[in-house]
Amino acid sequence: MKSKTFLILLIAAGVLVALSFYQWGGDESTAKNKMGEKLFVDLPVNKVAKVILADSESQVTLVKGDTVWQLEERNGYPADFDGLRDLVIKLSRLKIGRSFTATEESITRLSLAPPTASDTSGKGKQIWLMDASEKTLTNIILGEIRKTESGSGGQYLKKADEEIVFLVDGSFPLLKTSPPQWLNKEVLKLNAEEIESVVCYPGKDKNPLYTLSRQSKGETARLNPVPKGRTANTSKIEQVFDALNPLTLDDVQQDDQVSQADELNQIRIVYTLYNGTQINIFPETDGQEPFTLRLTAEQVPQNSEKPSEETSVAENGETDTKEKAEDKSIAEPPAAIKSAQQINEELGGWVFSVKKWQFDSFITKMELLLEEIKKDEG
């Protein structure tokens, strides 16, 4: 090889080394961050008491309450604890792939600018963890996800108060930053077998629009009244009984302006359970979104004066239930039924927005519970 050619190759190699040093780091700050080590070695997960998640368009603040995690933007309504726990644990387990000193160009290119930055380009997402005294435990900016032929190759991030960029082994492609996304979606979960009757009242009129009831536990519910020449639509009746198994929300807002007098003038569907709990559902809509519901509950006296035959059936039903429980002993135990007091304390004073299909399960028109009139043949 000619000396001139060798010299050119040597210079080129030196340039590549310099570029590599510049891009991936070589100073003391990056050298101490070793590949394969956890990024947050000393993150005190159990001390996390406040979490802020943000992007350039929205922000959500999750705060640890006395008994449950709550959403600050929804007046303290319970948050999705399982999702929050998974997020914090995943964050604590991130391992370093590469690290290098950030530049203005790399921050923009990798979307590592804070969501609140004045510049409109290069903004990332923020995860900010604090303890009970609001002392920062960690505050990071999530940037671009590294793409590989097999999919994700980790994600770029930087600590908000440092100038080192990390490529970590995990990624957060679906990080939620909108308050409705972090609500505890399950409002109420009630097995249809626990419901004795469902009665729909039109408002001021004390006469019900319809009544669905069982003569005893375990039997099929019956519609009353059924107009002459019509038959009950069994699937629609089941739909009404299953409407609370579970009842889930899209969003929620606080509303403590409705009085008991106002409620008596509104259409309502009353679910009466075998344990004496009575749950009142107040559906409200103008035919378009949002489709909203309110709930109240009360404990009503149970009727102890039942016919002996009915009592006998109930006793047999209880025996059957025990046998079924033994057959399904490995199944997940049913959730405890909330008392009227619990329902009022946890759910009273809230207006729940639900999806249309769920709203439609609370049927308020008698006609929808009936089969079509059968025409005589010939």
C-alpha atoms as one frame of an Amber mdcrd trajectory, in Angstrom:
protein
   0.000   0.000   0.000   1.346   3.460  -0.936   2.226   5.740   1.945  -0.143
   8.425   0.625  -3.087   6.001   0.560  -2.257   4.735   4.042  -2.122   8.303
   5.357  -5.580   9.063   3.897  -7.080   5.943   5.517  -5.470   6.804   8.835
  -6.941  10.324   8.763 -10.384   8.947   7.871 -10.231   6.482  10.753  -9.302
   9.307  13.102 -12.284  11.355  11.954 -14.647   8.417  12.545 -13.274   7.914
  16.046 -13.702  11.620  16.778 -17.288  11.601  15.513 -18.065   8.525  17.577
 -16.565  10.166  20.631 -18.618  13.300  19.999 -21.915  11.439  19.401 -21.808
   8.724  22.059 -19.703  10.501  24.619 -16.328   9.973  26.160 -16.288  12.403
  29.012 -16.576  11.511  32.681 -20.317  12.115  32.815 -21.055   9.431  30.203
 -18.290   7.033  31.194 -19.854   6.407  34.596 -23.091   5.240  32.951 -22.241
   1.678  32.036 -24.128  -0.328  29.472 -26.466  -2.905  31.054 -26.768  -1.136
  34.404 -30.108   0.090  35.755 -30.676   3.761  35.067 -32.616   4.355  38.296
 -30.736   2.173  40.765 -31.883   4.043  43.868 -35.424   5.014  42.849 -37.562
   4.669  46.046 -40.689   3.252  44.418 -42.566   2.961  47.724 -42.122   6.679
  48.415 -43.826   7.832  45.218 -46.843   9.950  46.235 -47.390  12.185  43.213
 -46.957  11.568  39.493 -47.226  14.086  36.656 -47.476  12.800  33.078 -47.497
  15.319  30.256 -47.066  15.900  26.560 -47.386  19.092  24.523 -51.200  18.886
  24.527 -52.314  17.521  27.891 -51.261  16.731  31.449 -52.514  14.470  34.203
 -51.640  14.611  37.907 -52.019  11.470  40.013 -51.924  11.918  43.783 -51.823
   9.298  46.522 -54.861   9.776  48.782 -55.637   8.288  52.176 -56.976   5.052
  50.670 -56.659   5.255  46.866 -54.742   7.095  44.155 -56.720  10.033  42.764
 -56.836  12.324  39.722 -56.254  15.957  40.560 -57.868  17.071  37.280 -61.070
  15.181  38.155 -61.546  16.489  41.710 -59.965  13.438  43.319 -61.852  10.671
  41.520 -60.060   7.270  41.892 -57.272   6.601  39.399 -56.193   3.437  37.594
 -53.797   2.135  40.247 -52.789  -1.005  38.345 -51.713   1.044  35.338 -49.776
   3.475  37.534 -48.029   0.685  39.436 -46.965  -1.005  36.181 -45.620   2.293
  34.839 -43.492   3.055  37.905 -42.131  -0.499  38.145 -41.243  -0.511  34.439
 -39.470   2.808  34.853 -37.454   1.516  37.825 -36.218  -1.480  35.820 -34.883
   0.378  32.761 -31.330  -0.541  31.756 -28.825   1.629  29.924 -27.963   0.754
  26.348 -25.976   3.846  25.384 -25.420   7.337  26.734 -24.032  10.528  25.228
 -23.962  14.253  25.854 -26.997  16.044  24.478 -26.715  18.793  21.882 -29.329
  21.208  20.629 -29.531  19.193  17.420 -29.942  15.810  19.161 -32.585  17.151
  21.547 -34.691  18.324  18.603 -34.030  15.251  16.461 -34.838  12.805  19.273
 -37.813  14.819  20.659 -36.262  15.406  24.068 -37.367  18.988  24.694 -39.763
  19.491  27.642 -43.503  19.512  26.767 -43.656  23.119  28.037 -40.836  24.343
  25.769 -41.663  27.467  23.761 -40.343  25.941  20.551 -42.977  23.871  18.752
 -40.575  21.203  17.497 -38.801  18.374  19.270 -41.073  18.112  22.320 -41.150
  14.840  24.230 -43.305  13.379  26.984 -42.631  13.891  30.672 -42.721  11.526
  33.646 -42.245  13.317  36.960 -42.281  11.372  40.242 -42.414  13.077  43.654
 -42.677  12.014  47.276 -45.271  13.158  49.839 -43.424  16.449  50.405 -43.303
  17.000  46.626 -39.569  16.452  46.528 -38.550  15.223  43.069 -37.581  11.558
  42.958 -37.025  11.588  39.211 -38.079  13.803  36.341 -37.441  12.571  32.817
 -38.272  13.487  29.241 -39.153  10.587  26.950 -38.067  10.978  23.342 -38.150
   8.938  20.156 -38.438   5.158  20.139 -35.503   3.559  18.347 -36.676   1.494
  15.395 -34.999  -1.746  14.343 -35.805  -4.417  11.779 -37.462  -6.482  14.509
 -39.460  -3.557  15.908 -38.600  -1.371  18.895 -34.963  -1.100  19.948 -35.539
   0.871  23.127 -36.255   4.549  23.678 -34.229   7.730  24.071 -34.704   9.741
  27.248 -32.955  12.304  29.385 -33.285  13.503  32.938 -34.909  16.931  32.907
 -32.078  18.598  34.838 -29.159  16.848  33.114 -27.605  16.951  29.643 -27.007
  13.218  29.177 -29.146  11.293  26.693 -29.786   7.616  27.380 -30.929   4.871
  25.078 -32.705   2.422  27.407 -33.891  -1.140  26.826 -37.605  -0.426  27.390
 -40.092   1.919  25.750 -43.360   3.673  26.540 -45.185   3.901  23.194 -48.629
   4.260  24.775 -47.876   6.612  27.657 -51.217   8.142  28.706 -51.238  11.870
  29.425 -54.960  12.678  29.303 -57.013  12.632  32.562 -59.867  10.428  31.214
 -57.310   7.773  30.265 -56.233   7.436  33.905 -59.658   7.112  35.514 -60.540
   3.879  37.270 -62.951   2.737  34.553 -64.998   0.316  36.633 -67.778   2.194
  38.406 -69.734  -0.795  39.687 -69.629  -4.554  39.175 -72.777  -6.448  40.032
 -73.621  -9.989  38.960 -77.113 -10.282  37.492 -77.843 -13.210  39.835 -77.787
 -10.799  42.797 -80.635  -8.707  41.347 -84.173  -9.466  42.491 -86.021  -6.863
  40.422 -85.628  -3.897  38.093 -88.310  -1.214  37.943 -88.340   1.774  35.600
 -90.166   4.925  36.715 -90.957   7.732  34.256 -90.484  10.593  36.734 -93.282
  12.255  38.673 -95.698   9.405  37.909 -95.379   6.780  40.637 -96.691   4.091
  38.301 -93.749   2.230  36.745 -93.199   1.973  33.001 -92.277  -1.672  33.517
 -91.245  -4.157  36.161 -88.764  -7.025  35.745 -88.736  -9.461  38.654 -87.916
 -12.989  39.777 -90.205 -15.058  41.947 -87.118 -16.582  43.545 -83.373 -16.456
  43.188 -82.044 -18.306  40.160 -85.246 -18.063  38.137 -85.624 -16.200  34.849
 -86.851 -12.638  35.261 -90.325 -11.839  33.993 -91.742  -8.672  32.491 -94.886
  -7.089  33.907 -97.114  -6.020  32.313 -97.011  -7.787  28.945 -99.602  -6.342
  26.548-102.074  -8.750  25.002-100.766 -10.325  21.810 -97.137  -9.527  22.650
 -94.331 -11.533  24.211 -91.367 -10.415  26.302 -87.980 -10.078  24.600 -85.787
 -12.330  26.761 -82.473 -11.007  25.391 -83.453  -7.414  26.179 -84.460  -8.368
  29.711 -81.070 -10.019  30.211 -79.433  -6.891  28.821 -81.055  -4.779  31.538
 -79.981  -7.219  34.273 -76.396  -7.343  32.928 -76.017  -3.561  32.593 -74.090
  -3.336  35.890 -71.722  -6.240  35.216 -69.680  -4.121  35.032 -70.675  -0.507
  34.591 -67.682   1.340  33.114 -67.067   5.014  32.413 -65.439   7.145  29.735
 -65.191  10.282  31.843 -66.553  11.773  35.051 -67.411  15.150  36.489 -68.519
  16.286  39.900 -72.135  17.373  40.338 -73.542  17.986  43.800 -76.352  20.325
  42.693 -79.064  17.676  42.200 -81.527  17.407  45.079 -83.746  14.482  46.020
 -86.763  16.464  44.806 -85.146  16.851  41.388 -84.446  13.123  41.246 -88.122
  12.279  41.783 -88.940  14.228  38.620 -86.396  12.352  36.511 -86.668   9.013
  34.794 -84.958   6.386  36.907 -84.260   2.661  36.883 -84.283   1.005  40.288
 -82.269  -2.188  40.842 -83.241  -4.047  44.016 -80.802  -6.703  45.242 -81.594
  -9.761  47.332 -79.628  -8.255  50.228 -81.986  -5.263  50.366 -79.717  -2.756
  48.622 -81.551  -0.547  46.158 -79.506   1.146  43.401 -81.073   4.041  41.518
 -79.794   4.814  38.023 -80.621   8.197  36.469 -79.850   8.119  32.714 -79.663
  11.469  30.921 -79.121  12.300  27.230 -80.480  14.432  24.428 -79.797  11.653
  21.935 -76.196  12.694  21.352 -72.955  12.484  23.316 -72.340  12.647  26.141
 -74.458   9.798  27.457 -74.483  10.287  31.203 -75.622   8.477  34.347 -75.893
   9.262  38.039 -76.209   6.760  40.874 -77.642   6.753  44.366 -78.413   3.879
  46.723 -80.420   3.072  49.820 -81.053   0.116  52.071 -84.667  -1.029  52.024
 -86.331  -3.388  54.538 -86.376  -6.976  53.324 -89.700  -8.775  53.134 -89.509
 -11.682  55.569 -93.120 -12.757  54.981 -92.703 -15.051  51.985 -94.861 -18.061
  51.094 -93.557 -21.365  52.399 -93.209 -22.751  48.861 -91.116 -19.767  47.847
 -88.971 -20.139  50.959 -88.444 -23.793  50.112 -87.299 -22.884  46.614 -84.914
 -20.298  48.019 -83.439 -22.849  50.392 -82.966 -25.303  47.557 -81.400 -22.532
  45.552 -78.901 -21.899  48.325 -77.977 -25.585  48.386 -77.488 -25.559  44.636
 -75.315 -22.485  44.982 -73.087 -24.232  47.520 -72.707 -27.257  45.255 -71.816
 -25.029  42.321 -69.283 -23.220  44.479 -67.625 -26.526  45.377 -67.487 -27.499
  41.700 -65.834 -24.175  40.896 -63.571 -23.879  43.931 -60.576 -22.952  41.753
 -62.419 -20.052  40.140 -61.802 -16.463  41.205 -64.099 -15.586  44.139 -66.826
 -13.033  43.327 -66.234  -9.444  44.349 -67.971  -8.308  47.513 -71.201  -6.401
  46.914 -70.934  -2.775  47.980 -73.366  -1.542  50.583 -75.721   1.368  49.946
 -73.535   3.541  52.162 -70.390   2.647  50.194 -72.095   3.367  46.872 -73.284
   6.776  48.059 -69.900   7.690  49.556 -67.871   6.561  46.535 -70.204   7.256
  43.621 -72.748   9.811  44.813 -72.248  13.346  43.532 -70.601  12.210  40.285
 -71.926  12.282  36.734 -70.536   9.433  34.632 -70.140   9.606  30.869 -70.508
   6.166  29.308 -70.442   4.682  25.834 -73.715   4.640  23.912 -73.982   0.831
  23.864 -73.772   0.756  27.652 -76.203   3.632  28.069 -78.680   1.775  25.823
 -78.618  -1.190  28.221 -80.624   0.904  30.678 -83.858   0.551  28.747 -86.467
   3.231  29.442 -89.064   2.301  26.809 -91.457  -0.588  27.345 -91.625  -1.242
  23.604 -87.963  -2.298  23.517 -88.688  -5.139  25.950 -91.310  -6.678  23.677
 -91.122  -8.960  20.674 -92.767  -7.914  17.465 -96.480  -8.765  17.123 -96.854
 -12.108  15.409 -99.219 -12.034  12.478-101.612 -14.919  12.010-100.678 -17.159
   9.081-103.112 -17.354   6.173
